[in-house]
Amino acid sequence: MSLIITDECINCDVCEPECPNDAIAQGDEIYVIDSNLCTECVGHFDQSQCIEVCPVDCIIKDVNHPESPEELMAKYNRIAG
């Protein structure tokens, strides 16, 4: 699954620079994650870096975008080209 940022986001800006796929950007009110670019850091790290650094634990799996580890790796391969 890709990840989403919930309304608890405090706009602290620590997640955006940690994303190796540039999937995180400032939205209208809170940061947002582009599900087309989010691989949960598969292909880069063992853990999702944004989740690791988030001080308020507002980054969760997006149940609307279910993906297996294999699908995440395929997405990583497409992105990394």
SVG drawing of the C-alpha trace seen along z (x, -y; Angstrom):
<svg xmlns="http://www.w3.org/2000/svg" viewBox="-10 -25 28 35">
<polyline fill="none" stroke="black" stroke-width="0.4" points="0.0,0.0 1.1,-3.5 0.9,-5.7 -1.2,-8.7 -0.8,-11.6 -3.8,-12.2 -5.3,-15.4 -3.1,-15.2 -0.2,-16.5 1.5,-19.5 3.4,-20.6 6.7,-20.1 8.4,-19.4 10.5,-16.5 8.9,-13.8 9.3,-15.5 13.1,-15.5 13.2,-11.9 11.2,-10.5 13.6,-8.9 10.9,-9.0 9.8,-12.7 6.3,-11.4 5.6,-13.9 4.7,-17.5 3.0,-20.4 -0.7,-20.3 -3.3,-23.0 -3.5,-22.4 -1.1,-19.5 1.5,-17.4 0.3,-14.9 1.7,-11.7 1.4,-10.9 0.3,-7.3 1.8,-6.9 5.2,-7.6 5.0,-6.1 6.7,-2.7 6.8,-2.7 10.6,-3.0 10.7,0.5 13.9,0.5 15.5,-2.1 15.2,-1.2 13.8,1.6 11.4,-0.9 9.3,-3.8 11.5,-6.8 8.6,-9.2 7.0,-7.0 10.3,-6.7 10.8,-10.5 7.1,-11.7 6.8,-13.1 3.0,-12.7 2.6,-9.3 0.2,-10.7 1.5,-8.6 -0.5,-5.4 -1.1,-2.8 -3.7,-4.0 -6.3,-1.3 -7.6,-2.8 -4.4,-1.9 -3.5,1.7 -0.3,3.0 1.8,6.1 5.5,6.0 6.0,7.3 3.8,4.5 5.7,1.9 9.0,3.2 7.6,3.1 6.6,-0.5 10.1,-1.3 11.6,0.3 9.4,-1.9 10.3,-5.0 14.0,-4.3 14.0,-3.5"/>
</svg>
